[in-house]
Amino acid sequence: MARELFLNAFAMNCVGHQSQGTWRHPRDKSADYKHTDHWVELARLLERGKFDGLFLADVVGVYDVYGASPDTALREAVQVPTNDPLLIIPPMAQATDNLAFAVTVNLSHEAPLPFARRMSTLDHMTDGRIGWNIVTGYLDSGAKGAGQGKQVAHDTRYDIAEEFVTIQYDFWEGSWEEDAVRKDRNAGVFTDPAKVHRVAHDGEYFRVNAVHLCEPSPQRTPVLYQAGSSSKGTAFAARHAECVFVGGHSRSKMATAVANLRALAVEAGRAPSDIKIFALATVITAATDEEAQAKFEDYKQYVSAPGALALMAGWSGIDFSKPDLVAAGAAGSNAIQTAAGAFTKGGPAEHRDLDSLAQTVGLGGGGPVLVGGPQRIADELEAWAAESDLDGFNLAYAVMPETFADIVDYVVPELQRRGLFKKDYASGTYREKLFGRGARLEDNHPAARLRKHAAAKAGV
């Protein structure tokens, strides 16, 4: 029997996320992103549909590779304007009981201690329903805005990430012992100082000497997501990630990538089941195949080709406003390597011309667009999961929130009827719901050694 799928809604605190230009559709409400009610209503909708989580993307920077200018991104609302994703989580958490929140935060723009505190705070405020999507950044504009001058080299970014996450593990897992907080009114002791340990790190990229500012949260370490698909990124994910987000339009290529990732996890001392793998997809559905196809044709009228090219230019580091320079730009890209690799001369390019690129990326971004009634969509999701060994999907929207409402009303009941999706939430934290075990990281995770180290310092 096929295993139950996990479903995340994929969104961003902005207007134009994966589908460029559809903000112009008369039923689209993505321009309401700056209002709390917009997000609270979305969270309630997703919980009604038993979605596992809301996966929030983010970029700190503007897409200014296309035409060497941010003008197209600004004009077309290509992930700008965009607000902070962390700040919308508390009201959504208060309005729901089970929906989890995986939030993208670029570690390249963060100081270790303040970041550790923000994530622990969110884990407390959501009662353990928080995850962190670990990204290293790919926009020069973001690096410049963070005061770094320019984006550092791709592989170096992962070296920095390795050091940064190790510090986070030490804060979250090792700084405070489980019984450090006494709340002893009679003795006048809230926290036992002997059970709080200093994190002292003197590395190549960070020097830290501090205690974590937060008492242990329900999960301590948030559920760890990662989406790197380069060789360096995949190796990093195999060591650290609990959930991996993959993209692509080919089931066979995705299956190869998933198998490689699980094999690398085993080499790192983990089990293949320690990683849940989610694929990007956009679902356009209705009561019948014919109605869904009509909706798809309607949506396509609003797609912006310039917006799609500006988005892909930012992802790949290639200026698609200059077609004659595409191959050279791909060879020297310092952005998302798999995106750039699709255009390297002589490589396995998925797009041979810019029209093909704009049509493919314009609706749905970097993943397949599945169109059909409930039965056809359920067939597609089941086939993708089976052939590529996927655990679930990050489902993007074409029109907000209509896409998600259609999935809740049409697709979820069909998946439930087939035994492919839960009929109710399991209890516990995000990690418990995903893995059916404890709220804390497994002992075979790299963070565990820091947890044990804390116990050793306490004389246990």
Buried (B, 14 or more C-beta within 10 A) or exposed (E): EEEBBBBBBBBBBBBBBBBBBBBBBEEBBBBBBEEBEBBBBBBBBBBBBBBBBBBBBBBBBBBBBBBEBBEBBBEBBBBBBBEEBBEBBBBBBEBBEBBBBBBBBBBBBBEBBEBBBBBBBBBBBBBBBBBBBBBBBBBBBBBBEBEBEEBBEBBBBBBBBBBBBBBBBBBBBBBBBEEBBEEEEEEEEEBBEEBBBEBEBEBEBBEBEBBBBBBBBBBBBBBBBBBBBBEBBBBBBBBBBBBBBBBBBEBEBBBEBBEBBBEBBEEBEBEBEBBBBBBBBBBBBBEBBEBBBEBBEBBBEBBBBBBBBBBBBBBBBBBBBEEEEBBEBBBEBBBBBBBBBBBBEEEEBBBEEBEEBBBBBBBBBBBBBBBBBBBBBBBBBBEBBEEBBBBBBBBBBBBBBBBBBBBBBBBBBBBBEBEBBBEEBEEBBBBBBBBEEEBBBBEEBBBBBBBEBBEEBBEE
